[in-house]
Amino acid sequence: MSDFAIIWDWLAFAIRWTHVVTAIAWIGSSFYFIALDLGLQKAPGLPEGAHGEEWQVHGGGFYHIQKYLVAPARMPEHLTWFKWESYMTWLSGAALLMVTYWAGSELFLIDPAKMELAPWQAILISAASLSIGWLVYDRLCKSPLGERPTVLMLLLFVLLVVMGWAYNQVFTGRAVLLHLGAFTATIMTANVFLIIMPNQRIVVADLKAGRPADPKYGKIAKLRSTHNNYLTLPVIFLMLSNHYPLAFATEYNWIIASLVFLMGVTIRHFFNTMHARKKEPWWCWAVTAMLFVIIMWLSTAPMGRQTLEEAEARPLTPTQTAMIETPGWDDAYSAVMGRCSMCHAREPSYEGIHYAPKGVLLETPDDITRAAREIYIQAGVTDAMPPANVSFMEPQERQAIIDWYRATPRTFAFN
C-alpha cells in the first residue's frame, strides 16, 4: 500500500525543483538583457533603425549584437521569444503554494492567534490577494504616472509595504513573506504575459504587414521590464525566507520584507549603473549594509512571543483531538518530547540553539499534531532529524512515530 505522505512530499520536491530551475532561467535572461540594453554603444555604420550594438565574448567565440529601438526593416526568418521562463516560474510557484500552504493550511497558513479561519477561508484569501497587486499596479502604470517612473516605483513600494502589513494580520509569519513574494512575482509575470508580450506581438504584426511600428509599445514594455529587474532580488529573498525564522518568525517580518525591497533597489542600481558604463555608485553598498544591520536588529528586537502557557491553553481542532486519541499517541509524544523539543521550543534548552529551527515548535499536543507529517517524514521514515541523531533517538522511537502517524485519521489539510 502506497504511503500518501511520502508521495506528497516527493510531489512537492518535484514541483520545487521545477520552480527553482525555471526561476534561474528567468532571472538569468532578465539580468542578461537589462545588462545588454544598458551596455549598448552607438557606433558608425549601424544599420538603419539600429539603436546600438554590443560585442561580447563567451564560450570561445565572439557575439555581435544589435538592438533596433522599434523594429528592423524586415522580419527576420528566425525570432526567439523569451516568455516561457516567466510563465513556468509562476505556474510552478502557484502549484507549490497549493501543495505546501493550501494543502497544509492548518500548519503553514492559518495562525489562530491572528485570525480564526477555516482552511477554505484562508485559501480563498490567499488566492484572491495575489491579483490585487497587479490590478492596482497596472492601473498606476496606465495613468499619467507612467511618465514619472520614479514616483511610480515609490508607489509600488508603498503597495508592497501595505500588503506585507495586511498579510501579517492574517497568516503565519512564514506565510506572510512567502505570499508577499508570490504577490510580487504575480505582478512580474503579469507584466510579461499581459503587457510585454502583447506589445511585442503588435510590433511584429505591423512589421509583417509592412506598417511602421509605433515606438510607444516598446517604451511601455521597457518600463515594465525595468520594474521586473528591480523586483527580482527581493522576490528571491522572500521565496527562500521560510528557511530563516529570524526573518519570518517575528512581528516585524513585514518591516523586514520592506527593507529587503529597498536592498534590492540599491544592489540593482549599482549593477545597472556599472553595466551602463557609468561611474559606479559605491554608496549603494554602504546603504545596503545599513539596511541589513537594521534587519538583523529587528529580527531579535523585543516582541510579544506566545508563551508556552498560552500555547498549551489553545484549543485543539476536532482533527487534532482525534489524532491524540489514536492508539500509539503516548509513545510518539514521548519520543518527540524527549528527542526533539529541547531544540524545537519557544525557549530552546539545547546549547547553541537560540531559536527553534525553521520556526517549528514541538512542545505541546497542538504543536506536534500540526507538524505530524513533517515529524513522520523527518524523524520517522528518515533519520534527517534529529541532525546527526544528536539526541540519540532510538529505532523503536522512530517506529512509534511511524505507527502512530499511519494510524491517525487525517484531513487533507494535515496530509
C-alpha positions in Angstrom: 0.0 0.0 0.0 1.4 3.4 -1.0 2.2 6.0 1.6 0.4 9.2 0.7 2.6 11.4 2.9 5.8 10.2 1.2 4.2 10.5 -2.3 3.0 14.0 -1.4 6.5 15.0 -0.2 8.1 13.8 -3.4 5.5 15.7 -5.4 6.3 18.9 -3.5 10.0 18.2 -4.2 9.5 17.8 -7.9 7.5 21.0 -8.1 10.0 22.9 -6.0 12.8 21.7 -8.3 10.9 22.8 -11.3 10.3 26.1 -9.7 14.0 26.6 -8.9 15.2 25.6 -12.4 12.7 27.8 -14.3 13.3 30.7 -11.9 17.1 30.5 -12.6 16.3 30.6 -16.3 14.0 33.6 -16.0 16.3 35.6 -13.7 19.3 34.8 -15.9 17.7 36.0 -19.1 16.2 39.1 -17.3 19.6 40.1 -15.8 21.3 39.5 -19.1 19.0 41.6 -21.3 19.0 44.5 -18.8 22.8 44.5 -18.7 22.9 44.2 -22.5 20.5 47.0 -23.0 22.4 49.3 -20.6 25.7 48.5 -22.3 24.7 49.2 -25.9 27.1 51.6 -27.7 26.5 53.9 -30.6 28.9 53.2 -33.5 29.3 54.4 -37.1 27.9 52.2 -39.8 25.0 50.9 -37.8 22.0 49.7 -39.9 19.1 52.0 -40.3 16.9 51.9 -37.3 19.6 50.3 -35.0 19.8 51.9 -31.6 23.2 50.5 -30.6 25.4 47.5 -30.6 27.4 45.3 -28.2 30.4 43.0 -28.8 30.7 40.1 -26.3 32.9 37.1 -25.9 31.8 33.8 -24.4 32.5 30.1 -24.8 35.4 30.6 -27.1 33.6 32.9 -29.6 32.6 36.4 -30.3 29.0 37.7 -30.4 27.9 40.9 -32.3 24.5 42.1 -31.0 22.5 45.0 -32.4 19.3 46.4 -31.0 16.5 48.1 -33.0 14.6 50.5 -30.9 11.4 49.9 -32.7 11.8 47.2 -35.3 14.2 46.2 -38.1 13.3 47.0 -41.7 12.1 43.4 -42.3 11.1 40.5 -40.2 14.0 38.0 -39.6 13.4 34.4 -40.5 14.1 33.2 -37.0 12.9 35.1 -33.9 13.5 33.8 -30.4 10.9 34.8 -27.8 11.7 34.9 -24.1 8.5 34.2 -22.2 8.2 30.5 -21.1 10.8 31.0 -18.3 8.5 33.6 -16.7 5.3 31.6 -17.3 6.7 28.3 -15.9 8.2 30.0 -12.9 4.9 31.4 -11.9 2.9 28.2 -12.7 5.3 26.0 -10.7 5.3 28.6 -7.9 1.5 28.6 -7.8 1.5 24.7 -7.7 4.0 24.8 -4.9 1.8 27.3 -3.0 -1.1 24.9 -3.3 0.8 21.8 -2.4 2.5 23.3 0.7 0.4 26.2 2.0 -3.1 25.3 0.8 -2.9 21.6 1.5 -1.1 22.2 4.7 -3.1 25.3 5.6 -3.6 24.4 9.3 0.1 24.1 9.8 1.7 26.7 7.5 -1.0 29.2 6.6 -3.5 29.7 9.5 -2.5 31.5 12.7 -5.4 31.3 15.1 -3.7 33.9 17.3 -4.2 36.4 14.5 -7.4 35.3 12.8 -9.7 32.3 13.3 -10.1 30.9 9.8 -11.4 27.7 8.3 -9.0 26.2 5.7 -11.2 27.2 2.8 -11.4 30.8 4.0 -7.6 31.0 4.3 -7.1 29.5 0.9 -9.6 31.9 -0.6 -7.8 34.9 0.9 -4.5 33.6 -0.3 -5.7 33.1 -3.9 -7.7 36.4 -4.1 -4.9 38.5 -2.7 -2.4 37.7 -5.4 -4.4 39.5 -8.1 -4.8 42.7 -6.1 -1.3 43.9 -6.7 -1.4 43.5 -10.4 -4.8 45.4 -10.7 -3.6 48.4 -8.7 -0.1 48.4 -10.2 -1.4 48.1 -13.8 -3.8 51.0 -13.2 -1.0 53.2 -11.9 1.2 52.4 -14.9 -1.5 53.3 -17.3 -2.2 56.6 -15.5 -0.2 59.8 -16.2 2.2 58.4 -13.5 3.5 56.1 -16.2 5.5 59.1 -17.4 7.1 59.5 -14.0 8.9 56.2 -13.3 10.5 57.2 -10.0 7.2 58.2 -8.5 5.6 55.1 -9.9 8.3 52.9 -8.2 7.7 54.7 -4.9 4.0 54.0 -5.1 4.7 50.4 -5.9 6.9 50.2 -2.8 4.1 51.6 -0.7 1.7 49.0 -2.1 4.2 46.2 -1.2 4.6 47.6 2.3 0.8 47.8 2.8 0.3 44.2 1.6 3.1 42.9 3.8 1.4 44.5 6.8 -2.0 43.1 5.7 -0.7 39.6 5.3 0.8 39.8 8.8 -2.7 40.5 10.2 -4.0 37.2 8.8 -1.3 34.5 8.2 1.6 32.8 9.9 4.9 34.6 9.7 6.2 32.0 7.3 3.2 32.5 5.0 3.5 36.3 5.2 6.8 36.5 3.5 6.0 33.7 1.1 2.8 35.4 0.0 4.4 38.8 -0.4 6.9 37.1 -2.7 4.1 35.4 -4.7 2.2 38.7 -4.8 5.3 40.4 -6.3 6.0 37.6 -8.7 2.4 37.7 -9.9 3.0 41.4 -10.9 6.2 40.4 -12.7 4.7 37.6 -14.7 1.6 39.5 -15.5 3.9 42.2 -16.9 5.3 39.7 -19.2 2.1 37.9 -20.1 -0.3 40.9 -20.3 1.9 43.8 -21.4 5.4 43.0 -22.7 4.4 40.0 -25.0 1.2 41.6 -26.4 3.1 44.8 -27.2 5.8 42.9 -28.9 3.3 41.0 -31.0 1.7 44.3 -32.1 5.1 45.4 -33.4 5.7 42.1 -35.1 2.3 42.2 -36.8 3.0 45.7 -38.0 6.3 44.6 -39.4 4.8 41.7 -41.2 2.0 43.9 -42.7 4.5 46.5 -43.8 3.2 49.1 -41.5 5.5 51.4 -39.5 5.8 50.2 -35.9 4.7 52.6 -33.1 7.6 53.1 -30.7 5.2 53.6 -27.7 4.8 49.8 -27.4 8.5 49.3 -26.9 8.6 52.1 -24.4 5.8 50.6 -22.3 7.4 47.2 -22.4 10.8 48.6 -21.4 9.2 50.3 -18.3 7.6 47.0 -17.1 10.8 45.1 -17.8 12.8 47.6 -15.7 10.4 47.2 -12.8 10.8 43.4 -13.0 14.5 43.8 -12.9 14.4 45.8 -9.6 11.9 43.4 -8.0 13.9 40.2 -8.8 16.3 40.2 -5.8 13.6 40.8 -3.1 11.4 38.0 -4.6 14.3 35.6 -4.4 14.8 36.5 -0.7 11.1 36.1 0.0 11.0 32.7 -1.7 13.8 31.5 0.4 12.7 33.1 3.6 10.9 30.0 5.0 14.4 28.6 5.8 15.1 31.6 8.1 12.9 32.0 11.2 14.8 35.2 12.1 13.2 36.7 9.0 9.6 35.4 9.3 9.1 34.4 12.9 8.8 38.0 14.2 6.0 40.5 14.4 8.3 42.8 12.4 8.5 40.4 9.4 6.6 42.8 7.1 9.1 45.6 8.0 12.0 43.3 7.3 10.5 42.5 3.9 10.0 46.2 3.2 13.7 46.8 3.9 14.7 43.9 1.7 12.8 45.6 -1.2 15.0 48.6 -0.6 18.1 46.5 -0.5 17.1 45.0 -3.9 16.8 48.5 -5.3 20.3 49.6 -4.1 22.0 46.4 -5.3 20.4 46.5 -8.7 21.1 50.3 -9.0 24.8 49.6 -8.5 25.0 46.9 -11.1 22.7 48.6 -13.6 24.9 51.7 -13.4 28.0 49.6 -13.8 26.6 47.9 -16.9 25.7 51.3 -18.3 29.5 52.1 -18.1 28.9 55.0 -15.7 30.8 55.8 -12.5 29.9 53.0 -10.0 27.8 54.3 -7.1 29.7 52.7 -4.3 27.5 54.4 -1.8 24.9 51.7 -2.7 26.8 49.1 -0.7 27.0 51.3 2.4 23.2 51.8 2.3 22.7 48.1 1.7 24.9 47.2 4.7 23.0 49.7 6.9 19.6 48.3 5.8 20.9 44.8 6.6 22.1 45.8 10.1 18.6 47.2 10.8 17.1 43.9 9.6 19.3 42.0 12.0 18.3 44.2 14.8 14.6 43.9 14.0 14.8 40.1 13.9 15.8 40.0 17.6 14.1 43.1 18.9 11.8 42.6 21.9 8.4 41.3 20.8 5.3 39.6 22.1 6.0 36.0 21.5 3.5 33.4 22.6 4.4 31.8 25.9 4.3 28.0 26.5 1.3 28.5 28.8 -0.6 30.4 26.2 0.2 27.7 23.6 -0.9 24.9 26.0 -4.2 26.7 26.5 -5.0 26.9 22.8 -8.0 24.6 22.0 -7.5 21.7 19.6 -9.4 21.2 16.4 -11.6 18.1 16.0 -8.9 16.5 13.8 -6.2 17.2 16.3 -8.3 15.7 19.1 -8.8 12.6 17.1 -5.1 12.4 16.4 -4.1 12.4 20.1 -6.8 9.8 20.9 -5.3 7.4 18.4 -3.5 4.4 19.9 0.2 5.0 19.9 0.0 8.7 20.7 1.6 8.4 24.1 4.7 6.7 22.7 5.0 9.1 19.7 4.5 12.1 22.0 7.2 10.9 24.4 9.6 10.3 21.6 9.2 13.8 20.2 9.2 15.5 23.7 12.3 13.6 24.7 14.3 13.9 21.5 13.1 17.0 19.7 11.6 19.5 22.0 14.8 20.7 23.6 15.6 22.5 20.2 12.1 23.0 18.9 10.9 25.1 21.8 9.8 28.6 22.4 12.9 28.9 24.6 15.3 26.1 23.4 17.4 24.4 26.1 19.9 22.8 23.8 23.3 24.6 23.9 23.9 26.8 20.9 20.3 26.8 19.8 18.7 30.2 20.3 15.6 29.8 18.1 13.5 26.8 17.1 15.0 25.5 13.8 12.9 26.8 10.9 10.4 28.1 13.4 9.0 24.6 14.0 7.8 24.3 17.6 7.2 20.8 19.2 6.3 21.4 22.8 2.5 20.8 23.0 0.0 18.4 21.5 -1.2 21.3 19.3 2.4 21.8 18.0 3.0 18.1 17.4 -0.2 17.3 15.7 0.2 20.3 13.4 3.6 19.2 12.4 2.7 15.5 12.3 3.6 14.9 8.6 6.9 16.7 9.0 7.8 14.6 12.1 6.7 11.4 10.3 9.0 12.1 7.3 11.9 13.8 9.1 12.2 11.6 12.2 10.2 8.5 11.3 10.6 7.4 7.8 14.0 9.0 7.5 16.7 9.9 10.1 17.1 13.5 9.0 16.0 14.6 12.4 17.5 15.0 14.9 20.5 16.1 12.9 23.3 13.5 13.3 21.0 12.0 15.8 22.4 14.3 18.5 19.6 13.4 20.9 20.1 9.6 20.4 16.6 8.8 19.1 16.2 5.0 19.2 14.9 2.9 16.3 11.8 1.9 18.4 11.0 5.6 18.9 11.1 6.3 15.2 8.9 3.2 14.7 6.5 4.6 17.3 6.2 7.8 15.3 5.6 5.8 12.1 2.9 3.6 13.7 1.1 6.5 15.3 1.1 8.6 12.2 -0.2 5.9 9.9 -3.0 5.1 12.3 -4.2 8.6 12.7 -7.3 10.0 11.0 -6.1 12.9 8.9 -7.9 15.6 6.9 -6.4 16.6 3.6 -5.0 19.8 5.3 -2.9 17.6 7.6 -2.0 15.1 4.9 
